[in-house]
Amino acid sequence: MARGGKAARLLGGLALAVVLASCGGGNREPDLTQLDAEAIYKLGEYQLETSRKGEDSVKYFAEVERLYPYSEWAKRALIMQAFAYHKDRNYDESRATAQRYIDTYPAEEDAAYAKYLLALSYYDQIDEVGRDQGLTYQALQALRSVIEEYPDSDYAKSSILKFDLAFDHLAAKEMEIGRYYLKRKHYTAAINRFRVVVENFQTTSHTPEALHRLVESYLSLGLTDEAQTAGAILGYNFQSTEWYQDSYRLLTSKGLEPKARGDSWLAKVYRQVIRGEWL
């Protein structure tokens, strides 16, 4: 987001030289009131380019806002503050600043980027399947806002990719919990988790395993109709996967076959599959 590349560094360096000169080359804090909005902004941009800490630039961008609140530079400085905070992984401040930009300048071009930064402030904290998934849901909601409100922007394209990854992340969490219950022979609890994946996250990479685990779980409970139906869905959509091969061997070892039977929730899913309404 930092604009200008080499030009920004050059202009920032010149602005910095002006400030240092005004301070007599000493260690005193520069008097930013003696500079115009552009010069202060360029100082912030220079710090953002050259410092490892984004917060080193925030004070300059904030001063642009304070000293020149109605200028074009103040508007640009606000979005740069949000970016600088995000660079520092100060996600709360980045989100709050991005939201302030959206509230103040909802019709400006950078509102799309502010929305995207807000979404990233949630998304970039999704790092482990084992963590609480509240952030994942918030990331999905924020990413959807970018996609729906700015569909033709580059931010929408990036948001779609991140949305899919976050969605897959939620499915992975359900699978982790389901496996935990299955290993401890809590079959009903395991089935509830795998069912969530099949019904709500069917477009993710976890669906074949979820169906196989349902075969395992239902067989363990002696519910052969459900087990066979799960195997039939798996065979219809994922016949080339190892999960289908494992389910097929498991079913046939008990004299069963992958075939839709009964009228369970899985039978309804199977009928949807045949009609082409699923996946």
SERORO-567530 format. One record per residue: x, y, z of N, C-alpha, C, O, CB in turn; residue in one letter. Coordinates in steps of 0.1 Angstrom, whole numbers, padded with zeros to 4 digits, always signed. Glycine has a CB too. Layout:
! residues N
XYZXYZXYZXYZXYZA
...
! end
This chain:
! residues 279
+0008-0012+0000+0000+0000+0000+0009+0013+0000+0004+0023-0005-0009+0000+0012M
+0021+0012+0006+0029+0024+0006+0033+0028-0008+0037+0020-0016+0042+0021+0014A
+0030+0041-0011+0031+0045-0024+0045+0051-0028+0052+0056-0019+0021+0056-0027R
+0049+0049-0040+0060+0056-0045+0073+0049-0047+0081+0054-0055+0062+0067-0037G
+0076+0038-0040+0088+0031-0042+0101+0040-0039+0102+0046-0029+0089+0025-0055G
+0109+0040-0049+0122+0048-0049+0119+0063-0047+0125+0070-0040+0130+0046-0061K
+0108+0067-0054+0105+0081-0054+0101+0085-0040+0104+0096-0035+0094+0085-0063A
+0093+0076-0033+0089+0079-0019+0101+0080-0010+0102+0089-0001+0080+0068-0014A
+0111+0071-0012+0123+0071-0003+0131+0084-0006+0136+0090+0004+0131+0059-0006R
+0131+0088-0018+0139+0100-0022+0132+0112-0015+0139+0120-0009+0140+0102-0037L
+0119+0113-0018+0112+0125-0012+0112+0125+0003+0114+0135+0009+0098+0125-0017L
+0110+0112+0008+0111+0111+0023+0124+0115+0028+0125+0122+0039+0108+0097+0027G
+0135+0111+0021+0148+0115+0026+0151+0130+0025+0157+0136+0034+0159+0108+0017G
+0145+0136+0015+0146+0151+0013+0139+0158+0025+0143+0167+0031+0141+0155+0000L
+0127+0152+0027+0119+0158+0038+0126+0156+0052+0126+0166+0060+0105+0152+0039A
+0132+0145+0054+0139+0142+0066+0151+0151+0067+0154+0156+0078+0144+0128+0066L
+0158+0154+0056+0169+0163+0056+0165+0177+0060+0172+0184+0068+0176+0163+0043A
+0153+0181+0055+0148+0194+0059+0145+0195+0074+0148+0205+0080+0135+0197+0051V
+0139+0185+0079+0136+0184+0093+0148+0185+0102+0149+0193+0111+0127+0172+0097V
+0158+0177+0098+0170+0176+0106+0178+0190+0105+0183+0194+0115+0179+0165+0101L
+0177+0196+0094+0183+0209+0092+0177+0219+0101+0183+0228+0107+0183+0213+0078A
+0163+0218+0102+0156+0228+0110+0159+0226+0125+0157+0235+0133+0141+0226+0108S
+0164+0214+0129+0167+0211+0143+0182+0213+0145+0187+0210+0156+0163+0197+0146C
+0189+0218+0136+0203+0220+0138+0211+0207+0138+0223+0207+0143+0205+0228+0150G
+0206+0196+0133+0213+0184+0133+0213+0177+0146+0220+0167+0147+0227+0186+0128G
+0207+0182+0156+0207+0176+0170+0198+0165+0171+0192+0160+0161+0204+0187+0180G
+0195+0161+0184+0186+0150+0187+0172+0154+0191+0164+0146+0195+0193+0141+0197N
+0170+0167+0190+0156+0172+0194+0146+0167+0184+0148+0164+0172+0156+0187+0194R
+0134+0165+0189+0122+0161+0181+0120+0172+0171+0120+0184+0174+0110+0158+0189E
+0118+0168+0158+0115+0178+0148+0102+0185+0151+0092+0179+0156+0114+0172+0134P
+0101+0198+0148+0089+0206+0149+0081+0205+0137+0083+0212+0127+0093+0221+0152D
+0071+0196+0137+0063+0193+0125+0054+0204+0122+0049+0204+0111+0056+0180+0127L
+0052+0213+0131+0043+0224+0128+0049+0234+0118+0042+0242+0112+0040+0232+0141T
+0062+0232+0115+0069+0241+0106+0069+0234+0092+0074+0240+0082+0083+0243+0110Q
+0063+0223+0090+0062+0216+0077+0048+0215+0072+0038+0216+0080+0068+0202+0078L
+0046+0215+0059+0033+0213+0054+0029+0199+0054+0037+0190+0057+0032+0219+0039D
+0016+0196+0050+0010+0183+0051+0018+0173+0043+0021+0161+0047-0004+0183+0047A
+0022+0177+0031+0029+0167+0022+0042+0163+0028+0046+0151+0027+0031+0173+0008E
+0050+0173+0033+0063+0170+0039+0062+0160+0051+0070+0151+0052+0070+0183+0043A
+0052+0162+0059+0050+0153+0071+0046+0139+0066+0051+0129+0071+0040+0159+0081I
+0037+0139+0056+0033+0126+0051+0045+0118+0045+0046+0106+0047+0022+0128+0040Y
+0053+0126+0037+0065+0119+0031+0075+0114+0042+0081+0104+0040+0072+0129+0022K
+0075+0121+0053+0083+0116+0064+0078+0103+0069+0086+0093+0072+0084+0126+0076L
+0065+0102+0071+0059+0090+0075+0061+0078+0065+0064+0067+0069+0044+0091+0077G
+0060+0082+0052+0062+0072+0042+0076+0067+0042+0079+0055+0040+0058+0078+0028E
+0085+0076+0044+0100+0072+0045+0102+0063+0056+0109+0053+0055+0108+0085+0046Y
+0097+0066+0068+0098+0057+0079+0092+0043+0077+0098+0033+0081+0092+0064+0092Q
+0081+0043+0070+0075+0030+0067+0083+0022+0058+0083+0010+0059+0061+0033+0061L
+0090+0029+0049+0099+0021+0039+0112+0017+0046+0117+0006+0042+0102+0030+0027E
+0117+0024+0055+0130+0021+0060+0131+0015+0074+0141+0009+0078+0138+0034+0060T
+0120+0016+0082+0120+0011+0095+0114-0003+0096+0104-0006+0089+0113+0021+0105S
+0119-0011+0105+0113-0024+0107+0099-0023+0114+0091-0032+0113+0122-0033+0115R
+0097-0012+0122+0085-0011+0129+0076-0001+0123+0080+0011+0120+0089-0006+0143K
+0064-0005+0120+0054+0004+0113+0051+0015+0122+0047+0026+0118+0042-0004+0110G
+0051+0013+0136+0047+0024+0145+0056+0036+0144+0052+0047+0148+0047+0018+0159E
+0068+0034+0139+0077+0046+0137+0071+0056+0127+0074+0068+0128+0091+0042+0132D
+0063+0051+0118+0057+0060+0108+0043+0066+0113+0039+0076+0108+0055+0053+0095S
+0037+0059+0122+0023+0063+0126+0022+0077+0132+0013+0084+0129+0018+0053+0136V
+0032+0080+0139+0032+0094+0146+0032+0105+0135+0026+0115+0137+0044+0096+0155K
+0038+0103+0124+0038+0113+0113+0025+0113+0106+0020+0124+0104+0050+0110+0103Y
+0020+0101+0103+0006+0101+0097-0004+0107+0106-0013+0114+0102+0003+0087+0093F
-0003+0104+0119-0013+0110+0129-0012+0125+0129-0022+0132+0131-0011+0104+0142A
+0001+0130+0128+0002+0145+0129-0003+0152+0116-0008+0163+0117+0017+0148+0130E
-0003+0145+0105-0009+0150+0093-0024+0152+0096-0030+0163+0092-0007+0141+0081V
-0030+0142+0102-0044+0143+0105-0047+0154+0115-0057+0162+0113-0049+0130+0111E
-0039+0156+0125-0041+0165+0135-0039+0180+0130-0047+0189+0133-0032+0163+0147R
-0028+0182+0123-0025+0195+0118-0033+0200+0106-0035+0212+0104-0010+0196+0116L
-0036+0190+0097-0043+0193+0085-0055+0184+0083-0055+0176+0074-0033+0192+0073Y
-0065+0185+0092-0076+0175+0093-0084+0174+0080-0091+0164+0078-0084+0178+0104P
-0085+0184+0072-0095+0184+0061-0087+0183+0048-0093+0186+0037-0103+0197+0061Y
-0075+0180+0048-0067+0180+0036-0068+0166+0030-0071+0156+0036-0052+0184+0039S
-0064+0165+0017-0063+0153+0010-0052+0144+0016-0053+0132+0017-0060+0155-0005E
-0042+0150+0021-0031+0143+0028-0035+0136+0041-0031+0125+0044-0019+0152+0031W
-0044+0143+0048-0050+0137+0060-0057+0124+0057-0056+0114+0064-0059+0146+0067A
-0065+0124+0046-0072+0112+0042-0063+0101+0038-0065+0089+0043-0081+0116+0029K
-0052+0104+0031-0042+0094+0028-0035+0089+0040-0031+0077+0041-0033+0099+0017R
-0032+0098+0049-0025+0094+0061-0032+0085+0070-0026+0076+0076-0021+0107+0069A
-0045+0086+0070-0054+0077+0078-0053+0063+0073-0051+0053+0082-0068+0082+0078L
-0054+0060+0061-0053+0047+0055-0039+0041+0057-0037+0029+0059-0057+0046+0041I
-0029+0050+0057-0015+0045+0059-0013+0042+0073-0004+0033+0076-0005+0056+0054M
-0020+0048+0082-0019+0044+0097-0024+0030+0098-0017+0021+0105-0027+0054+0106Q
-0035+0027+0092-0041+0013+0093-0031+0003+0087-0029-0008+0093-0054+0012+0085A
-0024+0006+0076-0014-0003+0070-0002-0004+0079+0003-0015+0080-0010+0003+0056F
+0002+0007+0085+0014+0006+0094+0012-0003+0106+0020-0010+0110+0018+0020+0098A
+0000-0001+0112-0004-0010+0123-0004-0024+0119+0000-0033+0127-0017-0005+0129Y
-0009-0027+0107-0010-0041+0103+0004-0046+0100+0006-0058+0103-0018-0042+0090H
+0013-0038+0096+0027-0043+0094+0033-0047+0107+0041-0056+0107+0035-0031+0088K
+0029-0040+0118+0034-0044+0131+0026-0055+0138+0029-0059+0149+0033-0032+0140D
+0016-0060+0131+0007-0071+0136-0001-0066+0148-0005-0073+0157+0015-0083+0140R
-0003-0053+0148-0011-0047+0158-0025-0047+0152-0030-0036+0148-0006-0032+0162N
-0031-0058+0153-0044-0060+0145-0056-0052+0151-0064-0047+0143-0047-0075+0145Y
-0056-0051+0164-0067-0043+0169-0067-0028+0165-0077-0023+0161-0067-0043+0185D
-0055-0022+0165-0054-0008+0161-0056-0007+0145-0061+0003+0141-0040-0003+0165E
-0051-0017+0138-0052-0017+0124-0067-0017+0120-0072-0010+0111-0045-0028+0117S
-0074-0026+0127-0089-0027+0124-0096-0015+0128-0105-0010+0121-0094-0040+0132R
-0093-0009+0140-0100+0003+0144-0097+0015+0135-0106+0022+0132-0095+0007+0159A
-0085+0016+0130-0081+0027+0121-0088+0025+0107-0093+0035+0101-0066+0028+0120T
-0088+0013+0103-0094+0010+0090-0109+0013+0091-0115+0018+0081-0092-0005+0086A
-0115+0009+0102-0130+0012+0104-0132+0027+0104-0142+0032+0099-0135+0005+0116Q
-0123+0034+0110-0125+0049+0111-0124+0055+0097-0131+0065+0094-0114+0055+0120R
-0115+0050+0089-0115+0054+0075-0128+0052+0068-0133+0060+0061-0103+0048+0067Y
-0133+0039+0069-0146+0036+0063-0157+0045+0067-0165+0049+0059-0149+0021+0065I
-0158+0048+0080-0168+0056+0086-0167+0070+0081-0177+0077+0079-0168+0056+0101D
-0155+0075+0079-0152+0089+0075-0153+0091+0060-0158+0102+0056-0139+0094+0081T
-0147+0082+0053-0146+0083+0038-0152+0071+0031-0145+0064+0024-0132+0085+0034Y
-0165+0068+0033-0171+0056+0027-0171+0055+0012-0172+0045+0006-0185+0054+0032P
-0171+0067+0006-0172+0067-0009-0158+0068-0016-0158+0069-0028-0181+0079-0013A
-0148+0069-0008-0134+0071-0014-0129+0058-0020-0133+0047-0016-0125+0077-0004E
-0120+0059-0029-0114+0047-0036-0107+0038-0026-0108+0026-0027-0104+0051-0047E
-0101+0044-0016-0093+0036-0006-0102+0029+0004-0097+0021+0012-0083+0044+0001D
-0115+0031+0003-0125+0024+0012-0124+0009+0010-0126+0002+0019-0139+0030+0011A
-0122+0005-0002-0121-0009-0006-0109-0015+0001-0109-0026+0007-0120-0011-0021A
-0098-0007+0001-0085-0012+0007-0087-0013+0023-0082-0022+0029-0073-0004+0004Y
-0094-0003+0028-0097-0002+0042-0105-0015+0047-0102-0021+0057-0104+0011+0046A
-0115-0018+0039-0123-0030+0041-0115-0043+0041-0116-0052+0049-0135-0031+0031K
-0106-0043+0031-0097-0054+0030-0087-0056+0041-0085-0067+0047-0089-0053+0016Y
-0082-0044+0046-0073-0044+0058-0080-0049+0070-0075-0057+0078-0067-0030+0060L
-0093-0045+0071-0101-0049+0083-0103-0064+0082-0102-0071+0093-0115-0042+0082L
-0105-0070+0071-0107-0084+0069-0094-0091+0073-0094-0102+0079-0111-0088+0055A
-0083-0086+0068-0069-0092+0071-0066-0092+0085-0059-0101+0090-0059-0084+0063L
-0071-0082+0093-0068-0081+0107-0074-0093+0114-0069-0097+0125-0074-0068+0113S
-0084-0099+0109-0089-0112+0114-0082-0124+0108-0078-0133+0115-0105-0113+0112Y
-0081-0123+0095-0076-0135+0087-0062-0138+0091-0059-0150+0093-0077-0132+0072Y
-0053-0128+0093-0039-0131+0096-0037-0136+0110-0026-0140+0114-0032-0119+0094D
-0048-0137+0118-0046-0144+0131-0051-0158+0131-0051-0165+0141-0054-0136+0141Q
-0055-0163+0120-0059-0177+0119-0047-0185+0115-0043-0186+0104-0070-0179+0107I
-0041-0191+0126-0029-0198+0123-0029-0213+0127-0020-0220+0122-0018-0191+0130D
-0037-0216+0136-0037-0230+0141-0052-0236+0142-0061-0229+0146-0031-0231+0155E
-0053-0248+0137-0066-0254+0138-0072-0255+0152-0084-0254+0154-0066-0268+0131V
-0063-0257+0162-0067-0259+0175-0072-0246+0182-0078-0248+0193-0056-0264+0183G
-0070-0235+0177-0074-0222+0183-0090-0221+0182-0096-0227+0174-0067-0210+0177R
-0095-0212+0191-0109-0208+0190-0112-0202+0176-0104-0195+0170-0112-0198+0201D
-0123-0206+0170-0126-0203+0156-0134-0190+0155-0139-0187+0144-0133-0215+0150Q
-0136-0183+0166-0144-0170+0165-0137-0161+0155-0145-0154+0147-0144-0164+0178G
-0124-0160+0154-0117-0151+0145-0120-0156+0130-0120-0148+0121-0102-0151+0148L
-0121-0169+0128-0123-0174+0115-0137-0170+0110-0138-0166+0098-0122-0189+0115T
-0147-0171+0118-0160-0166+0114-0160-0151+0111-0166-0147+0102-0170-0169+0125Y
-0153-0143+0120-0152-0129+0117-0145-0126+0104-0149-0117+0097-0145-0122+0129Q
-0134-0133+0102-0127-0132+0089-0136-0135+0077-0136-0127+0067-0115-0141+0089A
-0144-0145+0078-0153-0149+0067-0163-0138+0064-0166-0135+0053-0160-0162+0070L
-0168-0133+0075-0178-0122+0074-0172-0109+0067-0178-0103+0058-0184-0118+0087Q
-0160-0106+0072-0154-0094+0067-0149-0096+0052-0150-0087+0044-0142-0090+0075A
-0144-0108+0049-0140-0111+0035-0152-0110+0026-0151-0106+0015-0133-0124+0034L
-0163-0116+0030-0175-0115+0022-0180-0101+0019-0185-0098+0008-0187-0123+0029R
-0178-0092+0029-0181-0078+0027-0173-0072+0015-0178-0065+0007-0179-0070+0040S
-0160-0075+0015-0152-0070+0005-0156-0076-0009-0157-0068-0019-0137-0074+0007V
-0159-0089-0009-0163-0095-0022-0176-0089-0027-0178-0087-0039-0165-0110-0020I
-0186-0087-0018-0199-0082-0022-0199-0068-0025-0206-0063-0035-0209-0086-0011E
-0192-0060-0018-0192-0045-0020-0183-0040-0031-0185-0030-0037-0189-0038-0007E
-0172-0047-0033-0162-0043-0043-0159-0055-0052-0147-0059-0053-0149-0037-0036Y
-0168-0060-0059-0166-0073-0067-0156-0072-0078-0151-0082-0082-0179-0077-0072P
-0154-0060-0083-0145-0058-0095-0131-0054-0091-0123-0052-0100-0151-0048-0104D
-0128-0053-0078-0115-0049-0073-0106-0061-0072-0110-0072-0071-0117-0042-0060S
-0093-0057-0072-0083-0068-0069-0084-0073-0055-0081-0085-0053-0068-0062-0071D
-0089-0065-0046-0091-0069-0032-0102-0080-0032-0101-0089-0023-0095-0058-0023Y
-0111-0080-0040-0122-0090-0041-0116-0103-0045-0119-0114-0040-0133-0086-0050A
-0107-0103-0055-0101-0115-0060-0092-0122-0049-0093-0134-0047-0092-0112-0072K
-0085-0114-0042-0077-0119-0031-0086-0124-0020-0083-0134-0013-0067-0108-0025S
-0097-0117-0017-0106-0121-0006-0113-0134-0009-0115-0142+0000-0116-0110-0004S
-0116-0137-0022-0122-0150-0026-0112-0161-0022-0117-0171-0017-0125-0150-0041I
-0100-0160-0025-0090-0170-0022-0089-0172-0007-0089-0183-0002-0076-0167-0028L
-0088-0161+0000-0087-0162+0015-0100-0167+0021-0099-0175+0031-0084-0148+0021K
-0111-0164+0015-0124-0169+0020-0124-0184+0019-0128-0191+0029-0136-0163+0012F
-0120-0190+0008-0120-0204+0006-0111-0211+0016-0114-0221+0022-0115-0208-0008D
-0099-0205+0019-0090-0211+0028-0095-0210+0042-0094-0220+0050-0076-0203+0028L
-0102-0199+0046-0108-0198+0059-0119-0208+0061-0121-0214+0072-0112-0183+0062A
-0127-0210+0050-0138-0219+0051-0133-0233+0053-0138-0241+0061-0146-0218+0037F
-0122-0237+0046-0116-0250+0047-0110-0251+0062-0111-0262+0067-0104-0251+0037D
-0106-0240+0067-0100-0241+0081-0111-0245+0091-0109-0252+0100-0095-0227+0085H
-0123-0239+0089-0134-0243+0098-0138-0258+0097-0140-0264+0107-0147-0234+0095L
-0138-0263+0084-0140-0277+0082-0130-0286+0089-0133-0296+0095-0141-0280+0067A
-0117-0281+0089-0106-0288+0095-0108-0289+0110-0105-0299+0116-0093-0282+0092A
-0114-0278+0116-0116-0278+0130-0127-0289+0134-0125-0296+0144-0121-0264+0135K
-0138-0289+0126-0148-0299+0128-0142-0313+0127-0146-0322+0135-0160-0297+0119E
-0134-0315+0117-0128-0329+0115-0119-0332+0127-0119-0344+0132-0120-0329+0103M
-0111-0323+0132-0103-0325+0144-0111-0330+0156-0107-0340+0162-0094-0313+0147E
-0121-0323+0158-0130-0327+0170-0137-0340+0168-0138-0348+0177-0140-0316+0173I
-0141-0342+0155-0148-0355+0152-0138-0367+0154-0142-0377+0159-0153-0355+0138G
-0126-0365+0149-0116-0376+0151-0113-0379+0166-0112-0390+0170-0103-0372+0144R
-0113-0368+0174-0111-0369+0188-0122-0378+0194-0119-0387+0202-0111-0355+0195Y
-0134-0375+0191-0145-0383+0196-0145-0397+0191-0148-0407+0199-0159-0376+0193Y
-0142-0399+0178-0142-0412+0172-0131-0421+0179-0134-0433+0182-0139-0411+0157L
-0120-0415+0182-0109-0423+0188-0113-0428+0202-0108-0438+0206-0096-0414+0189K
-0121-0420+0208-0126-0423+0222-0139-0431+0222-0145-0432+0233-0127-0411+0231R
-0143-0435+0210-0155-0442+0208-0168-0435+0213-0178-0441+0217-0154-0455+0216K
-0168-0422+0212-0180-0414+0214-0186-0412+0200-0185-0401+0194-0176-0400+0221H
-0192-0422+0195-0196-0423+0181-0207-0412+0177-0206-0406+0167-0201-0436+0178Y
-0217-0410+0186-0227-0401+0183-0222-0387+0182-0225-0379+0173-0238-0402+0193T
-0213-0383+0191-0207-0370+0191-0198-0368+0179-0198-0358+0172-0198-0367+0204A
-0191-0379+0175-0183-0378+0163-0191-0376+0150-0188-0368+0142-0174-0391+0161A
-0202-0384+0150-0211-0383+0138-0216-0368+0137-0217-0363+0125-0223-0393+0140I
-0220-0362+0148-0225-0348+0147-0215-0339+0141-0219-0330+0133-0228-0343+0161N
-0202-0341+0143-0192-0332+0138-0190-0335+0123-0188-0326+0115-0178-0334+0145R
-0189-0348+0119-0187-0352+0105-0199-0347+0097-0198-0344+0085-0185-0367+0104F
-0211-0348+0103-0223-0343+0096-0222-0329+0092-0226-0325+0081-0235-0346+0104R
-0217-0321+0101-0215-0306+0099-0207-0304+0086-0210-0295+0078-0209-0299+0111V
-0196-0312+0085-0187-0310+0073-0195-0314+0061-0194-0307+0051-0175-0319+0075V
-0202-0325+0061-0209-0330+0049-0220-0320+0045-0222-0318+0033-0215-0344+0051V
-0227-0315+0054-0238-0306+0051-0234-0292+0049-0240-0285+0040-0248-0307+0062E
-0225-0287+0056-0221-0272+0056-0208-0269+0049-0206-0257+0045-0221-0267+0070N
-0199-0279+0048-0186-0276+0042-0183-0286+0031-0172-0290+0029-0175-0277+0053F
-0193-0289+0023-0192-0299+0013-0182-0296+0002-0178-0305-0006-0205-0303+0007Q
-0179-0283+0000-0170-0279-0011-0156-0279-0007-0147-0276-0015-0174-0265-0016T
-0153-0283+0006-0139-0283+0011-0132-0296+0008-0139-0306+0004-0139-0279+0026T
-0119-0296+0011-0111-0308+0008-0114-0319+0019-0109-0330+0017-0097-0305+0008S
-0122-0316+0029-0123-0325+0040-0135-0335+0038-0137-0344+0046-0125-0318+0053H
-0144-0332+0028-0156-0340+0027-0154-0355+0025-0161-0363+0031-0164-0334+0015T
-0144-0359+0017-0142-0374+0015-0139-0381+0028-0145-0391+0031-0131-0376+0005P
-0130-0375+0036-0127-0381+0049-0139-0381+0058-0141-0391+0065-0115-0374+0055E
-0147-0370+0058-0158-0369+0067-0168-0381+0064-0174-0387+0073-0165-0356+0065A
-0170-0384+0051-0179-0394+0047-0173-0408+0051-0181-0417+0056-0181-0394+0032L
-0160-0410+0050-0154-0422+0054-0156-0424+0069-0159-0435+0074-0140-0423+0050H
-0154-0413+0077-0155-0414+0091-0169-0417+0095-0172-0423+0106-0150-0401+0098R
-0179-0412+0087-0193-0416+0090-0195-0431+0088-0203-0437+0096-0202-0408+0081L
-0189-0436+0078-0190-0451+0076-0185-0458+0088-0191-0467+0093-0182-0455+0063V
-0173-0454+0093-0167-0460+0105-0176-0459+0117-0179-0469+0124-0154-0454+0107E
-0181-0447+0119-0189-0444+0131-0202-0452+0131-0206-0458+0141-0192-0429+0132S
-0209-0451+0119-0222-0458+0119-0221-0473+0120-0229-0480+0126-0229-0455+0106Y
-0210-0479+0114-0208-0493+0115-0205-0497+0130-0209-0507+0134-0196-0498+0106L
-0198-0488+0137-0195-0491+0151-0208-0491+0159-0208-0498+0170-0185-0481+0156S
-0218-0484+0155-0231-0483+0162-0240-0494+0157-0251-0495+0162-0237-0469+0161L
-0236-0501+0146-0245-0511+0141-0256-0506+0131-0266-0512+0128-0252-0519+0151G
-0254-0493+0127-0264-0486+0118-0259-0488+0104-0253-0479+0098-0265-0471+0122L
-0262-0500+0098-0257-0503+0085-0263-0495+0074-0256-0493+0064-0259-0518+0083T
-0276-0492+0075-0282-0484+0064-0274-0471+0062-0271-0467+0051-0297-0481+0067D
-0272-0464+0073-0265-0451+0073-0250-0453+0068-0246-0445+0060-0265-0444+0086E
-0244-0463+0072-0230-0466+0068-0229-0468+0053-0221-0463+0046-0224-0478+0076A
-0238-0477+0048-0239-0480+0034-0242-0467+0025-0236-0465+0015-0249-0491+0031Q
-0251-0459+0030-0254-0447+0023-0243-0437+0023-0240-0431+0012-0266-0440+0029T
-0235-0435+0034-0224-0427+0034-0213-0432+0024-0207-0424+0017-0217-0426+0048A
-0212-0445+0023-0203-0451+0013-0207-0449-0001-0199-0447-0010-0201-0466+0016G
-0220-0449-0003-0226-0446-0017-0223-0432-0021-0219-0430-0033-0241-0449-0017A
-0225-0422-0012-0222-0408-0015-0207-0407-0018-0203-0400-0028-0226-0399-0004I
-0199-0413-0010-0184-0412-0012-0180-0418-0026-0172-0412-0033-0177-0420-0001L
-0187-0429-0029-0183-0435-0042-0188-0427-0054-0182-0427-0064-0190-0449-0043G
-0199-0420-0052-0205-0413-0063-0196-0400-0066-0194-0397-0078-0219-0408-0060Y
-0191-0394-0056-0184-0382-0058-0168-0383-0057-0161-0375-0063-0188-0371-0048N
-0164-0393-0050-0149-0394-0047-0144-0408-0048-0136-0413-0040-0147-0389-0032F
-0148-0415-0059-0145-0429-0061-0130-0431-0062-0125-0442-0059-0152-0434-0073Q
-0123-0421-0067-0108-0423-0069-0100-0420-0057-0087-0421-0057-0104-0414-0080S
-0106-0417-0046-0098-0413-0034-0095-0425-0025-0102-0436-0026-0106-0403-0026T
-0085-0424-0017-0082-0435-0007-0093-0437+0003-0095-0448+0008-0069-0432+0000E
-0101-0426+0006-0112-0427+0016-0122-0436+0010-0128-0444+0018-0117-0413+0019W
-0125-0436-0002-0135-0445-0008-0130-0459-0007-0137-0469-0004-0139-0441-0022Y
-0118-0461-0011-0112-0475-0011-0112-0480+0003-0116-0492+0005-0097-0474-0016Q
-0109-0472+0013-0110-0477+0027-0124-0480+0031-0126-0490+0038-0104-0466+0037D
-0134-0472+0027-0148-0474+0031-0153-0487+0024-0160-0495+0030-0156-0462+0027S
-0149-0489+0011-0154-0500+0004-0149-0513+0010-0156-0523+0012-0148-0499-0011Y
-0136-0513+0014-0130-0525+0021-0137-0528+0034-0140-0539+0038-0115-0524+0023R
-0140-0517+0041-0146-0518+0054-0161-0524+0053-0165-0533+0061-0147-0505+0062L
-0168-0519+0044-0182-0523+0042-0182-0538+0037-0190-0546+0042-0189-0514+0032L
-0174-0541+0026-0175-0554+0021-0169-0565+0030-0173-0576+0030-0166-0555+0008T
-0161-0561+0039-0156-0570+0050-0167-0575+0059-0166-0585+0066-0144-0564+0058S
-0178-0567+0059-0189-0570+0068-0201-0575+0059-0213-0576+0064-0193-0558+0076K
-0199-0578+0047-0209-0583+0038-0218-0572+0033-0230-0575+0029-0217-0594+0045G
-0214-0560+0033-0222-0549+0029-0217-0543+0016-0206-0546+0012-0223-0538+0040L
-0224-0533+0011-0219-0526-0001-0223-0511+0000-0232-0508+0007-0225-0532-0014E
-0216-0503-0008-0219-0489-0008-0232-0487-0016-0233-0488-0028-0208-0480-0014P
-0243-0484-0009-0256-0484-0015-0266-0476-0006-0266-0477+0006-0262-0498-0017K
-0273-0467-0013-0283-0458-0005-0294-0467+0000-0301-0474-0007-0288-0447-0014A
-0296-0466+0014-0306-0473+0020-0313-0465+0031-0307-0456+0037-0300-0486+0026R
-0326-0468+0034-0333-0461+0044-0337-0446+0041-0337-0443+0029-0324-0461+0057G
-0340-0439+0051-0345-0425+0049-0338-0416+0059-0345-0406+0064-0360-0424+0050D
-0326-0418+0061-0319-0409+0071-0315-0396+0064-0318-0394+0052-0306-0416+0076S
-0308-0387+0071-0303-0374+0065-0294-0377+0054-0293-0369+0044-0297-0366+0076W
-0286-0388+0055-0277-0391+0044-0284-0396+0032-0279-0393+0021-0267-0403+0049L
-0295-0403+0034-0303-0407+0022-0308-0395+0014-0309-0395+0002-0315-0416+0026A
-0312-0384+0022-0316-0372+0015-0305-0365+0008-0307-0360-0003-0322-0362+0026K
-0293-0365+0014-0281-0360+0007-0278-0368-0006-0275-0362-0016-0269-0360+0016V
-0279-0381-0005-0277-0389-0017-0287-0386-0028-0282-0385-0040-0279-0404-0013Y
-0299-0384-0025-0309-0380-0035-0306-0367-0041-0308-0364-0053-0323-0380-0029R
-0300-0358-0033-0296-0345-0038-0284-0346-0048-0283-0340-0058-0292-0335-0027Q
-0275-0356-0044-0264-0358-0053-0268-0363-0066-0263-0359-0077-0254-0369-0046V
-0277-0373-0066-0282-0378-0079-0289-0368-0088-0288-0368-0100-0292-0390-0076I
-0296-0358-0081-0303-0348-0088-0293-0337-0092-0297-0327-0099-0314-0342-0080R
-0281-0338-0088-0271-0328-0091-0272-0315-0083-0267-0304-0088-0272-0324-0106G
-0278-0315-0072-0280-0303-0064-0270-0302-0053-0270-0293-0045-0294-0303-0057E
-0261-0311-0052-0250-0312-0042-0237-0313-0048-0234-0321-0057-0253-0323-0032W
-0228-0304-0044-0214-0303-0050-0214-0299-0064-0203-0298-0070-0207-0317-0049L
! end
